[in-house]
Amino acid sequence: MLTPKDAALLRGLPLLREAAPAAVSEAARHCSVVVLKRGETFAPDGQRRAWFDVAGLLELTLNADGGAAMLDVLRPGDVFGCLDSETPPARPFHVRALGPARLIAMPRADYLRLLRRSPPFARALLAALADRLSESQSLRALAAAPARARLPRILLWLCDKLGPDIPLTRRALAEAAGVTTETAIRLLSPLEKSGVIRTRRGVVTVRDARRLSELALD
């Protein structure tokens, strides 16, 4: 069962703001909380729950053969997990906190009951998942682009999603762009020298989005 503070965080999420209060309160009785420190990872594999990000940024990563692949960066209000399937995902995934983060886990049965009882929540979730699918398709299209354009496109996508200060390491950016860490470092170096970006430990800051857009078209 959630504390009053965590229950308020859950009810305040955009996805649940228009949901039936009684239905949300009932679901909250069976929810639990996971707190992550910066850099800490968490693997919800096999847990049939809907996970709501109520505080902090999370890097969602797929554990693929031969390494990891970043799927998305989640913000407060996003939801992930085994949402509509009886079985766990075919490929395990984990999340890494990009800063202090807080997750609320809702058992699948309560999540499905909430969907049935609250059409506004169902509509909001459908819209959010459609946006995520569109983003995912855009990222998949990057695979056909040359590496020199792929990294600027990833930086632009993250800048649009998170703002100019992107709290990702070079390794995480390399995973997102589908290149090696060494290649990412080589490609980021001229961008920093020309003032397009600035890097510091664990953060890349986009300083000239217009120039970055031009490089993304190459």
C-alpha positions in Angstrom: 0.0 0.0 0.0 1.3 3.5 -0.9 1.9 6.3 1.6 -0.4 9.3 1.2 2.5 11.2 -0.5 3.1 8.4 -3.1 -0.6 8.0 -3.7 -0.8 11.7 -4.4 2.1 11.4 -6.9 0.3 8.6 -8.7 -3.0 10.4 -8.9 -1.1 13.5 -10.2 0.4 11.8 -13.2 -1.0 13.1 -16.5 -2.1 9.6 -17.5 -4.2 9.3 -14.3 -5.3 12.9 -13.8 -8.7 12.4 -15.5 -9.1 8.8 -14.2 -11.9 7.9 -11.8 -10.6 8.8 -8.4 -12.2 5.8 -6.7 -10.6 3.4 -9.2 -7.1 5.0 -8.8 -7.4 4.8 -5.0 -8.4 1.2 -5.1 -5.5 0.3 -7.4 -3.1 2.3 -5.2 -3.9 -0.1 -2.3 -1.9 -2.8 -4.0 0.9 -0.8 -5.4 4.5 -0.7 -4.2 7.5 1.7 -4.6 11.0 1.3 -5.9 13.5 4.0 -5.1 16.7 4.3 -7.2 19.8 6.3 -6.8 21.7 7.9 -9.7 23.3 5.2 -11.8 21.5 2.4 -10.1 19.8 -0.2 -12.3 16.7 -2.2 -11.9 15.4 -5.2 -13.9 11.7 -5.9 -13.6 11.9 -9.0 -15.7 9.2 -11.5 -15.1 7.2 -9.1 -12.9 3.8 -8.7 -14.4 3.3 -5.1 -13.3 2.8 -1.7 -14.8 5.6 0.6 -13.7 4.9 4.3 -13.4 7.8 6.8 -13.3 6.7 9.4 -10.7 10.1 11.1 -10.2 13.4 11.2 -12.1 14.7 10.2 -15.6 15.3 6.6 -16.5 17.2 5.0 -19.3 15.3 2.0 -20.7 17.7 -0.6 -22.1 17.1 -3.9 -23.9 19.5 -6.7 -23.0 20.2 -7.8 -26.6 22.6 -10.5 -27.8 26.1 -9.2 -27.8 25.4 -6.1 -25.7 22.8 -3.6 -24.7 20.6 -1.3 -26.8 19.0 1.8 -25.4 15.3 1.9 -26.2 14.1 5.1 -24.7 14.6 7.7 -22.0 11.6 7.8 -19.6 10.4 10.9 -17.9 8.0 11.4 -14.9 4.6 10.4 -16.1 5.8 7.6 -18.4 4.7 4.0 -17.9 6.4 0.8 -18.9 6.4 -3.0 -18.2 4.4 -6.0 -19.1 1.2 -4.0 -19.8 -1.0 -6.3 -22.0 0.6 -9.7 -22.0 0.3 -12.8 -19.9 4.0 -13.6 -20.4 7.2 -11.6 -19.7 8.9 -9.9 -22.6 10.9 -12.2 -24.9 14.0 -10.2 -24.3 14.8 -8.9 -20.8 15.2 -5.2 -20.2 16.3 -3.0 -17.4 16.2 0.7 -16.4 19.0 2.8 -15.1 18.4 5.9 -13.1 19.9 9.1 -14.6 19.4 10.8 -11.3 17.4 10.1 -8.1 14.2 8.2 -9.3 11.0 6.8 -7.9 8.8 4.1 -9.5 5.4 2.9 -8.5 4.6 -0.7 -9.5 0.9 -1.6 -10.1 0.0 -5.3 -10.3 -1.2 -6.2 -13.7 -4.7 -7.2 -12.5 -5.2 -3.8 -10.9 -3.8 -2.1 -14.0 -6.3 -3.9 -16.3 -9.2 -3.3 -13.9 -8.3 0.4 -13.9 -8.3 0.4 -17.7 -11.8 -1.1 -17.8 -13.2 1.2 -15.1 -11.7 4.4 -16.4 -12.0 5.2 -20.1 -10.2 8.6 -19.7 -7.1 6.6 -18.5 -7.4 4.1 -21.3 -7.5 7.0 -23.9 -4.6 8.8 -22.3 -2.5 5.6 -22.2 -3.4 4.8 -25.9 -2.2 8.3 -26.9 1.0 8.0 -24.9 1.8 4.6 -26.3 1.1 5.9 -29.8 3.6 8.7 -29.3 6.2 6.1 -27.9 5.6 3.9 -31.0 6.2 6.9 -33.3 9.4 7.7 -31.5 10.5 4.1 -31.7 9.9 3.9 -35.4 11.9 7.1 -35.9 14.8 5.6 -33.9 14.7 2.4 -35.9 15.0 4.5 -39.1 18.3 5.8 -37.8 19.9 2.4 -38.5 20.0 3.2 -42.3 21.7 6.6 -41.7 25.5 6.9 -41.8 27.1 7.1 -38.3 28.2 10.7 -38.8 24.5 11.7 -39.1 23.1 9.2 -36.7 24.7 10.7 -33.6 23.5 14.3 -34.3 20.0 12.9 -34.9 20.0 11.1 -31.5 21.3 14.3 -29.8 18.5 16.3 -31.4 15.8 13.7 -30.4 17.1 13.7 -26.8 17.4 17.5 -26.8 13.8 17.8 -27.8 12.7 15.2 -25.2 14.8 16.3 -22.3 16.1 19.8 -23.0 19.6 20.9 -23.9 21.3 19.2 -20.9 21.3 15.5 -21.8 22.3 13.4 -18.8 23.7 10.5 -20.7 27.3 9.1 -20.9 29.1 8.7 -24.2 28.6 4.9 -23.8 24.8 5.4 -23.5 24.8 7.7 -26.6 26.8 5.1 -28.5 24.2 2.4 -27.6 21.4 4.7 -28.7 23.1 5.5 -32.0 24.2 1.9 -32.7 27.9 2.7 -32.8 30.8 1.8 -30.6 31.8 4.0 -27.7 35.1 4.8 -29.5 33.2 5.9 -32.6 30.9 8.1 -30.5 33.8 9.7 -28.8 35.5 10.4 -32.2 32.2 11.9 -33.6 31.5 14.0 -30.5 35.0 15.5 -30.4 34.7 17.8 -33.5 31.2 18.8 -32.4 32.6 20.0 -29.1 35.5 21.8 -30.7 33.2 23.7 -33.0 30.9 24.7 -30.1 27.9 22.7 -31.2 27.9 20.7 -27.9 29.7 20.7 -24.6 30.5 17.6 -22.6 31.2 17.0 -19.0 31.1 13.9 -16.9 27.7 12.1 -17.6 26.2 15.1 -19.4 26.1 16.4 -23.0 24.8 19.9 -23.5 23.5 21.0 -26.9 24.6 24.6 -27.5 23.8 25.0 -31.2 20.7 23.0 -32.2 20.5 24.6 -35.6 24.0 23.5 -36.6 23.3 20.1 -35.2 20.2 19.8 -37.4 22.3 20.6 -40.5 24.8 17.9 -39.6 21.9 15.4 -39.1 20.9 15.9 -42.7 24.4 14.9 -44.1 
